[in-house]
Amino acid sequence: MLAHQAAFLELLLRYEVVRFGDFTLKSGRRSPYFVNAGQLRTGAAIDGLGQAYAAHARHAGLRCDLVFGPSYKGVPLAVSTAMAMARTGDDVGYAFDRKEAKDHGEGGVFVGTTPAAGMHVVVVDDVITSGQSIREAVELLRRAAADVIVSGVVVAVDRQERGRGDRTTLTELQEELGVGVHPLLSIRDVVTHLHGREIDGRVLVDDARAAAILEHLAAHGAK
């Protein structure tokens, strides 16, 4: 695990974004872990989030003129990532979409920097589940202007669960959109890094919990 990934995992644990136990997901499926990026709701948390995303985009070699975050969860992601990039000398634009197009004032569906022809755009999102918000974001950007180039997508955590077939949603997205998707962490990364490791005096992922997560992935992950 790279330094920026380890720091990001520490951030997720500090704010209880990643929790372990017995959870019922929105789909009705039970899961031994839960990821809720909505826990990152303070200035320090969002600042750390932006730094992690910016570092991962740099590590992936993604060319960037504009950071785009799909509303609503992608809004603070786009802003904080652009701010983090500016600190290292890359003063890029940020944008997010309105749920309903504005028909007065400057109008349009974008808030912030409007995508223009030839721009390289990095899309930021939180957790890959169905991948629908990413599909919609890429389609919106490609419709916005001729030759807008989506350099890649950066997400926080890949749950590594199956999409519509036997492959992960991440793999399906990459092949469907022709765009690289770069998770800061996968759930296997999290388990491997935390298994047996003491954090603040307790082991978050012991043998039993690690086995439960791996069984969950065996049942619901890609074949």
ZAKE-164408 format. One record per residue: residue number from 0; chain; x negated, y negated, z negated of N, C-alpha, C in turn. Coordinates in steps of 0.1 Angstrom, whole numbers. Atoms other than C-alpha are relative to their C-alpha. Example, Ala and Ser with C-alpha at 12.3 -4.5 7.8 and 13.67 -1.06 7.14 Angstrom:
BEGIN
0  A  -9  12  0  -123  45  -78  -9  -12  0
1  A  9  11  0  -137  11  -71  8  -11  -8
! end
This chain:
BEGIN
0  A  -8  12  0  0  0  0  -9  -12  0
1  A  8  12  -1  -14  -34  10  3  -9  -11
2  A  -2  9  11  -18  -62  -15  13  -7  0
3  A  -13  8  0  12  -82  -3  12  9  -2
4  A  -11  -10  2  34  -50  -3  1  3  -15
5  A  0  -3  14  23  -42  -39  6  -12  -8
6  A  -6  12  7  31  -78  -50  15  -1  3
7  A  -14  1  -3  64  -76  -32  8  10  -9
8  A  -6  -11  8  73  -43  -50  1  -5  -15
9  A  0  5  13  64  -59  -83  11  -11  -2
10  A  -11  10  0  88  -88  -75  13  7  0
11  A  -13  -7  -1  116  -64  -66  3  6  -14
12  A  -2  -6  13  111  -46  -99  3  -10  -11
13  A  -2  11  10  109  -78  -120  14  -5  0
14  A  -13  5  -1  142  -90  -107  11  11  2
15  A  -9  -12  0  158  -55  -107  8  0  14
16  A  -6  -2  -14  164  -56  -69  1  15  3
17  A  0  -15  -2  155  -19  -68  2  6  -14
18  A  -3  -7  13  171  2  -96  2  15  3
19  A  -1  -14  -1  172  39  -102  10  5  -10
20  A  -10  -5  8  200  59  -116  10  8  8
21  A  -11  -7  -7  234  72  -103  9  -11  5
22  A  -8  11  -5  251  47  -80  10  5  11
23  A  -10  -2  -11  282  47  -57  -1  -11  9
24  A  2  11  -10  275  28  -25  14  -4  6
25  A  -12  5  -6  300  8  -6  7  10  9
26  A  -5  -10  -9  304  37  18  7  11  -8
27  A  -6  -11  8  315  59  -11  -11  11  -3
28  A  10  -10  3  283  79  -10  -8  -3  -13
29  A  8  2  12  264  85  -42  -15  0  3
30  A  15  2  -2  227  75  -44  -7  -1  -13
31  A  8  1  12  199  79  -69  -8  -13  -1
32  A  6  13  1  187  44  -62  9  -11  7
33  A  -8  11  -5  202  10  -54  -9  -12  3
34  A  7  12  -4  188  -20  -35  9  -12  1
35  A  -9  12  -1  204  -54  -41  -9  -13  0
36  A  9  12  -1  184  -83  -27  7  -13  -5
37  A  -7  12  6  211  -107  -41  -5  -3  -14
38  A  6  3  13  192  -104  -74  -11  -11  1
39  A  10  11  -1  166  -128  -60  7  -13  2
40  A  -8  12  -1  184  -159  -69  -5  -12  -8
41  A  6  12  6  159  -183  -85  -11  -5  9
42  A  10  6  -9  134  -206  -70  -13  8  1
43  A  12  -8  0  104  -185  -81  2  13  8
44  A  -3  -13  -7  121  -153  -67  0  -2  15
45  A  0  3  -15  128  -169  -33  -13  -4  5
46  A  14  4  -4  93  -184  -32  -8  13  3
47  A  8  -13  -2  78  -149  -37  5  8  12
48  A  -6  -7  -12  102  -134  -11  -6  -6  13
49  A  5  6  -12  91  -159  15  -15  3  3
50  A  14  -3  -1  54  -154  8  -2  15  5
51  A  1  -14  -4  59  -116  12  3  2  15
52  A  -5  -1  -14  78  -120  45  -11  -6  10
53  A  10  6  -8  52  -144  59  -12  8  1
54  A  12  -8  -1  23  -122  50  2  13  8
55  A  -3  -12  -8  40  -92  66  1  -3  14
56  A  -1  5  -14  48  -111  98  -15  -2  5
57  A  14  2  -4  11  -121  99  -7  14  2
58  A  6  -13  0  0  -85  92  4  7  13
59  A  -5  -7  -11  22  -72  120  -4  -7  13
60  A  4  7  -12  7  -98  144  11  -6  8
61  A  -12  6  -7  41  -114  152  -2  -14  4
62  A  0  15  -4  39  -146  172  13  -6  -4
63  A  -12  7  6  63  -171  157  0  -15  3
64  A  -3  15  -1  76  -205  167  12  -3  -9
65  A  -13  2  7  109  -200  148  3  12  -8
66  A  -5  -11  8  121  -179  119  15  -1  -1
67  A  -15  0  0  158  -169  122  5  10  -10
68  A  -6  -9  9  179  -155  94  15  0  2
69  A  -15  -1  -2  215  -142  100  7  -4  -12
70  A  -8  4  12  240  -158  77  8  12  -5
71  A  5  10  10  245  -156  49  -13  4  -7
72  A  12  -4  8  218  -135  33  -13  -4  6
73  A  12  3  -7  193  -144  59  -4  -15  -1
74  A  3  15  0  195  -182  52  -12  -2  -9
75  A  11  3  8  172  -183  22  -13  7  4
76  A  12  -7  -5  149  -157  38  -7  -9  11
77  A  6  8  -11  144  -179  69  -7  -13  -5
78  A  6  12  6  138  -211  49  -12  3  -8
79  A  12  -2  8  114  -196  24  -11  6  8
80  A  10  -5  -9  95  -177  51  -7  -11  8
81  A  6  11  -8  90  -208  72  -8  -9  -9
82  A  7  8  9  79  -227  41  -14  7  -4
83  A  13  -7  3  53  -200  33  -9  0  11
84  A  9  1  -11  40  -201  68  -6  -13  1
85  A  5  13  0  36  -238  66  -12  -2  -9
86  A  11  1  10  14  -234  36  -14  5  5
87  A  12  -5  -6  -11  -215  57  -3  -6  13
88  A  4  8  -12  -11  -240  85  9  3  12
89  A  -9  -3  -11  17  -226  107  14  -6  -3
90  A  -13  8  2  45  -252  107  10  4  10
91  A  -9  -5  -9  72  -233  124  14  -4  -4
92  A  -14  4  3  110  -240  127  7  12  -7
93  A  -9  -11  5  137  -221  109  14  -3  5
94  A  -14  1  -4  173  -215  118  9  11  -6
95  A  -10  -11  3  204  -196  108  13  -4  8
96  A  -12  2  -8  238  -193  124  12  -4  -9
97  A  -13  2  6  272  -207  115  9  11  3
98  A  -10  -10  -3  300  -182  112  10  -4  10
99  A  -9  5  -10  322  -205  132  -7  -12  7
100  A  7  11  -7  308  -229  159  6  -13  -4
101  A  -4  13  4  309  -265  150  3  -8  13
102  A  -5  7  -12  329  -286  175  -1  -16  -2
103  A  2  14  1  319  -321  162  -15  -2  -4
104  A  14  3  3  286  -339  154  -9  6  10
105  A  9  -6  -9  257  -320  168  5  13  7
106  A  -6  -12  -5  279  -290  174  -8  12  0
107  A  8  -12  -2  268  -255  182  1  10  -11
108  A  -1  -11  10  263  -223  162  -13  1  -9
109  A  12  -1  7  228  -229  149  -2  -12  -10
110  A  4  10  10  217  -248  118  -15  0  -1
111  A  14  1  0  181  -260  118  -6  -2  14
112  A  6  1  -14  159  -256  149  7  9  10
113  A  -7  -7  -10  179  -246  179  -10  8  9
114  A  9  -8  -9  162  -217  199  -1  -6  14
115  A  1  6  -13  148  -230  231  -8  9  9
116  A  6  -9  -10  134  -214  263  -15  2  -4
117  A  14  -3  3  101  -197  257  -4  2  -14
118  A  4  -1  15  102  -197  219  -1  15  -4
119  A  2  -13  7  89  -167  200  7  0  -13
120  A  -8  1  12  114  -159  172  -2  13  -8
121  A  1  -11  9  109  -137  142  13  0  -8
122  A  -13  -2  7  142  -124  127  -3  6  -14
123  A  2  -5  14  143  -119  89  13  5  -6
124  A  -12  -5  6  169  -98  71  -4  8  -13
125  A  4  -6  12  171  -80  38  -2  15  0
126  A  1  -14  1  179  -43  38  6  6  13
127  A  -6  -7  -11  185  -20  68  10  10  -5
128  A  -10  -10  3  218  -2  64  5  4  14
129  A  -5  -3  -13  239  -1  96  -8  -6  11
130  A  8  8  -10  216  -26  114  9  -9  8
131  A  -9  8  -8  247  -45  127  -4  -15  0
132  A  4  14  0  235  -79  115  -12  -3  8
133  A  12  1  -9  202  -74  133  3  0  14
134  A  -5  -1  -14  219  -64  165  6  -13  4
135  A  -7  13  -3  241  -95  164  -10  -11  1
136  A  9  11  0  212  -118  156  -9  0  13
137  A  8  -1  -12  191  -105  185  8  -4  12
138  A  -9  3  -11  220  -108  209  3  -15  0
139  A  -3  15  1  228  -144  197  -12  -8  5
140  A  12  7  -4  192  -155  201  -3  1  15
141  A  2  -2  -14  189  -140  236  10  -7  9
142  A  -10  8  -8  221  -158  247  -3  -15  -2
143  A  1  14  3  209  -191  232  -7  -8  11
144  A  7  7  -10  184  -200  259  -8  10  8
145  A  8  -9  -9  165  -185  288  -14  3  -6
146  A  13  -4  4  134  -165  279  -3  -2  -14
147  A  3  -1  14  138  -166  242  -6  14  -3
148  A  7  -13  2  114  -139  230  1  4  -15
149  A  -1  -4  14  123  -120  198  -13  8  -3
150  A  13  -6  2  88  -111  186  1  13  -9
151  A  -2  -12  9  100  -87  159  10  -4  -11
152  A  -9  1  11  122  -82  129  -7  4  -13
153  A  6  -4  12  109  -82  93  12  2  -11
154  A  -10  -3  10  131  -66  66  -7  4  -13
155  A  5  -3  13  126  -60  29  -2  15  -2
156  A  0  -14  4  134  -23  24  7  8  11
157  A  -6  -9  -8  141  5  48  5  12  -8
158  A  -5  -11  8  164  30  31  -3  14  7
159  A  3  -12  -7  153  56  58  11  10  1
160  A  -11  -9  -2  187  70  62  4  0  14
161  A  -4  -2  -14  203  83  94  9  -11  5
162  A  -9  9  -6  219  60  118  12  7  6
163  A  -12  -7  -6  245  71  143  -3  14  6
164  A  4  -13  -4  225  101  153  -8  7  -10
165  A  9  -7  9  197  122  138  -12  -8  -4
166  A  12  8  3  172  94  137  4  -11  -10
167  A  -3  11  9  168  65  113  6  -12  7
168  A  -6  12  -6  187  33  119  -11  -9  5
169  A  11  8  -5  153  16  122  -5  4  14
170  A  5  -6  -13  142  39  150  11  -3  11
171  A  -11  3  -10  176  34  168  0  -15  4
172  A  1  15  -3  173  -4  165  -11  -3  9
173  A  12  3  -8  138  -5  179  2  4  15
174  A  -2  -5  -13  148  16  209  11  -7  7
175  A  -11  7  -6  181  -1  215  -3  -15  4
176  A  2  14  -2  168  -37  212  -13  -3  7
177  A  14  2  -6  132  -32  225  -8  -9  -9
178  A  7  9  9  120  -50  194  -5  8  -12
179  A  5  -6  12  97  -39  166  7  -4  -13
180  A  -6  3  13  113  -37  132  -11  4  -11
181  A  11  -2  9  88  -41  103  5  -1  -14
182  A  -4  1  14  100  -32  68  -13  -2  -9
183  A  11  2  10  78  -45  39  -2  13  -7
184  A  1  -13  8  86  -12  21  10  9  6
185  A  -10  -11  -2  103  21  28  3  6  -14
186  A  -4  -6  13  121  39  0  -11  11  -4
187  A  10  -9  4  94  66  3  -13  -7  -5
188  A  11  8  6  67  39  -2  2  -2  -15
189  A  -4  4  14  85  29  -34  -2  12  -9
190  A  1  -12  8  87  65  -47  -14  4  -2
191  A  14  -4  0  51  73  -38  -8  -9  -10
192  A  7  9  8  38  42  -55  4  0  -14
193  A  -5  1  14  59  44  -86  0  14  -7
194  A  -1  -13  6  59  82  -92  -10  2  -11
195  A  8  -2  11  45  88  -126  -7  -12  -6
196  A  8  12  4  32  52  -129  8  -7  -11
197  A  -7  7  11  40  33  -162  0  -15  4
198  A  -2  14  -2  55  -1  -157  6  -6  -12
199  A  -5  6  13  59  -23  -188  4  11  -10
200  A  -2  -10  10  57  7  -210  9  12  3
201  A  -9  -12  -4  80  31  -191  -2  4  14
202  A  1  -6  -14  79  54  -161  14  -1  7
203  A  -13  2  -7  106  43  -137  4  12  9
204  A  -3  -12  -9  102  73  -113  -8  12  -6
205  A  6  -12  5  94  105  -132  2  11  10
206  A  -1  -12  -9  93  140  -116  15  2  4
207  A  -14  -3  -3  131  145  -118  6  -11  9
208  A  -5  11  -8  139  111  -104  -6  0  14
209  A  6  -1  -14  114  115  -75  7  11  8
210  A  -6  -12  -7  129  149  -67  14  -4  5
211  A  -13  4  -4  164  134  -67  1  -9  12
212  A  0  9  -11  155  107  -43  -4  7  13
213  A  4  -8  -11  137  131  -20  11  9  5
214  A  -12  -9  -4  167  154  -20  10  -8  7
215  A  -9  10  -7  189  124  -11  -4  -2  14
216  A  5  3  -13  167  116  18  1  13  9
217  A  -2  -13  -8  167  153  29  14  2  5
218  A  -14  -2  -3  205  152  29  4  -11  10
219  A  -5  12  -7  210  117  44  -10  -7  9
220  A  10  6  -8  177  108  61  0  6  14
221  A  2  -5  -13  165  114  96  -5  15  0
222  A  5  -13  -1  160  150  107  -14  1  5
! end
